[in-house]
Amino acid sequence: MKLENNYKNILVEIYEKVVLIKLNRPDSLNALSKGLIQDLNHALDIIDNDSKYSVIVLTGVGKAFAAGADIKEMMSKSFQNVIEEDFIKPWEKISGITKPTIAAVNGYALGGGCELAMMCDLLIANENAKFGQPEINLGTFPGAGGTQRLPRAIGKAKAMDLILTARMMDVDEAEKLGLVSRKLSSDNFIELVLEIAKDISDKSLPVLKMAKAAVNGTYENCLSQGILFERKIFQSTFSLEDRKEGMQAFINKRKPNFRNK
């Protein structure tokens, strides 16, 4: 299936092996509606299964990355509805993508928006970025991984602070705590993120996938199991032509020519 820019709630731009996806509901600060998630997941499926693409960059149109769930959609749901529908489950699609993903946070990343950003592999933000989990003000609490990923990223004490008070955290605090991978200037922000994405996309795609899987294994295993998992994935790189090419290029002092094999 070909990746085309014919979605209602997202915009798709292709830069060689990098795909930029823009959440496109600026009037609602890119609230994560059912339709937006369906569009996003459809595009993600195509990208993850097409060898032409190596890296996904996710950002938002306007002054927000995503300001959370679509409260108007959630308002009328009952306890039985949310149990039977599990409407948050589709939000997790991006966390299972095998290729590197980058959240380019260009404004508010609140509630589900913050959780969506944390599902990505790298979280890069500009000076205007704000992070928070304000669900407590709505009589509920984060339900798309916020209570799990946020403590892992910034520690229990800070996560409790954000979740229980609903305060927002600016980009400087977020970078200091380790939630943000890099802080970049708002001038040419997306262009700068795309440069990082292109640098990643120049690497061997099979090795990128393996490295990502190895790092993510730390979230699912204890340390000893994670070390064993890492070792097996590392050993498997020695079956790749790209591994031979990378080492030979290093010895010959030239740029490697990876062929994703």
Order of alpha helices (4+ residues) and beta strands (2+ residues): beta-beta-alpha-beta-beta-alpha-alpha-beta-beta-alpha-beta-beta-alpha-alpha-beta-alpha-beta-alpha-alpha-alpha-alpha
